[in-house]
């Protein structure tokens, strides 16, 4: 397959809906990602249709309801660098509304729905923070909808903080083959934020045969599309990186394959 030079998606403006990645725009099958920047009093609503959704409060507070059930005001951190996330799961065929009570950065993560899953609040601390890696390969992980929670049909959602000068999604790994138990096929988006926001990071998306091989400069608010291949990230000195990952594929399993030439780093 030919290389896709459009793997970095920049935000469209600074207010309202600034990202709208769909399977059609990404050229794939499963994952959708939208981001809304709201001010206090703004209200948005939507219908999941044949998808299931995870609404992640990247920063700020808001009042949420699903199919008329009032979930009240949620949110705690005003920045994604200030602690664990709040989120809401919205099953297929459900309508949802959100009213910002402060400035609110709201991510809408989407994948094909199914099953009898119920709408629910995913509060901070449901899944404890995990620190992975050592040396200059450290990152702090908050699972929001991991594969073992039984809470969704296909959505996998996680956020990661990578401190300045560290690598992440590294050693390089991929999950683009439906070949369980060895590897699962998952499309993936990365929504990036930097602290301080004027910083930048680097991300490479590449395959073994280099038919896809893109090196991306990541700035605050960018989305990276990972249709296939390895996708490591590197931060720069002075700038911490946050990213929110959405993954989905034919099976709700996260089983990755490490690049064999770099696997020595794990030993």
N, C-alpha and C positions, 0 to 999 in steps of 0.2 A: 504494500500500500504506500502511496505517496506521502511525503511529509506534510503535516498540517501546520502552517505558520501562524495559525490563529488560536493558539492555546492560551495566550494571555488575554484576558478580557478586562478592560478598564472600566471603572464606574462611569455611568452616564449622568453626570451632574453631581450635586451635593445634597439635594433634597428630594423627597418622594422615593419612587422606585428607581434605584440606581443600578440594579442588576436584574436581569431576567434571562437566565440560562434555561433552555428547555431541551428535551431530546432532539427536537427539530433544529434548533439553532446550533447545538453542539454536534450534530451529526451522529448521534448514538441512540440508545434504546431506553435507558432506565432512569437516569438521574436528572432532576431539575433543581435549580437553585435561584432564589430571588432574594434581594435585600432592599429593605425600606428604611429610609431615614425620616423620622417623624419628629414633630415638636409637640409639646404638651397640648392636648385637646384634639389632635389629629386622630381620625378613626379610619381604619381600613377593614375590609372584610373580604372573604373569599369562600369558595366551595371546593372541597377536595375532589369531587367527581370520582373518577376511577383511580385516583392517586391516594396515597396516605402522606401526611405532612408532619414535620417536626418544626415547630416555631421556636427558634432560639433567640433569647434576649441577649444579644451581643453586648449591649450596654443600655442602661436606663430601665424605666419601670412602665408598666401598662396594665390595664384591666382587660381580661380575656373571657370570652365565652365560646362554647362549642355546642351547636344545636340547641341554643337557648339556655344551657347550663352555665351559670355564672361561676367562673373560677376566681373572681376577685382580682385584687391588684397583686401582680407578681413582679419580681425583679429586686435586685439588691445592688449589684455592682453598677457603676456608671461607665466603666471601661472594661474591656475584656481582659485587661491586665490586673484586675482587682479582685480575683477570686473565682469561685466556681459559678457555673451558669444556672439560670432557670430556663425551663423549656416546657412546651405543651405539645403533646401528641394528638393529632387530629386524624381519625380513621377515614377511610373512603366513604363517599356519599354523605359527608358531614359539612355543615356550614360553620364558619368561625368568624369572630370579630375581635379586633384589638383596638383599644383606645389608649393612646400614649398619655401618661400622667406626668412624665418628664420628657426631655429629649430621649428618643428611643431609637436604637438601631436594632431592627428586627430581621432575622434571617428566616426564610421559608424554604425548608429542605423538603424535596419531593421525590417519590419513587412509586412504582405501581402498588396499589393497595390490594387487599384480600384478607380473608379470614374474618374472625369475630373479635378483632381487637377493639378495645374501648378507649375513648378519649381520656386523657389523664395529664396531670401536672407531673413534670419531672423536676424535682426540687434539688438544689445543691446538696451534695453529700450522699445521694442515693448510690452512686458509684464512687468509691474513694479515689482521690488523686493518686496516679501512678507516676513514678519517676523512672525513666528508662535511660540506659546508656551510661557511659562513664567518660572521664577525661573531657575532650572537646566535642563529645557526642551525647550531651545531656538534653533531655526534654521532659516536660511535665504534662501529663495526659489527664484530661477529664473525659471519660466516656459519658455520653448522653444517652445514646441508644446502641449498646453493644450487642453482639450476636447472641449472647447467652441470656438476654433479659426476657425473651418471649413476648415482647411488647409490640412487635410490628411484623408485617408480612415480608417486607424486603428492605426497609430503610436501615442503614447503619450510619450513626452520627457520632462524631468525636471532635473534641477541640484540644489543641496542643499549644503550649508556650515553649518556645525554644530560646534560651538566653543568648545574649550577644556572643558572637564568635563561635557558636556551636553549629554542628550539622544536625539534620533531622531527616526522617524518612531514610535513614542511613544506617548501616551499609545499604546501597540501593536495593530496593525490592520491587517486585511487580506482582500483579494479580490480574492476569488477562487471559488465562486459560481455564475453561470449565473442565478441570481434571482433578476432581477430589478423589482421594484425600490429600493429594499433593499440592494443589493450587486451585483457588476459586477465581471465577471471572467477575470482576467488579469494575464498573466505571467509577470515576472519582472526581469531585471538585475540591479545590482548596480556596477558601476565602481568607485573604491575608490582611492583617493589620500590623503596624509597626509602632514601637514606642521608643523614643519620640517619633512622631508621624512623618518627619521629613526623611527618614532613613530608607534604606533599600536592602533587599536580600536577593539571592540568586536561586533559581530552580532549573534543573535540567530534566527533560522528559525524553527518553530514548529507548530503543529496542536493541536486542542483541545484534541484529543485522544492520542497525543504523538506518533502516528505511524511515524511521522516525527518530530525529535527533535535534532537539531544540533546546537552546540555552536562553533562559528568560530572566530579565531584570524585573524583580517584583517590587512594586511600590505600594504604599498604604491604600487599602481598599480594592486591590486587584483580585481577580479570580483566575486560577489556573485550571484548565481542563486536562484531565489525564484519561484519554480514551484507552490507552494501553501502554505497556513499557514501564521502565524504571523511572522514578520521579523524586530524586533526592533534593533537599533544600539546604542552603548554607546562609547563615546570618553573618552580618558584618559587625565589627567592633563598635560598641556604643549603642546598639539597637536591638532590643528584644523583638521577637516575632511571635505573633499569634496566628494560628490558622484554624479554621473550622472545616472539617472534612465531611462530605456527604458521599456515601458509597452505596451502590446497589447493583445487582446482577441477577442471573437466573436462580441463584440460591443465596439465602441469607447466612453466608459463611465467609469469614475473613481468614483466608489461608494464603499466605504470600510465599513467593519464591525469591530467595536472595540471589543477587548477581554472584555467580560462583567465584569470579576472580577477586571479589572483595570480601568474601565470607571469612577470610582469615582474621578480619577485624573483630569478629565475635569470639575468637578463641583466646 
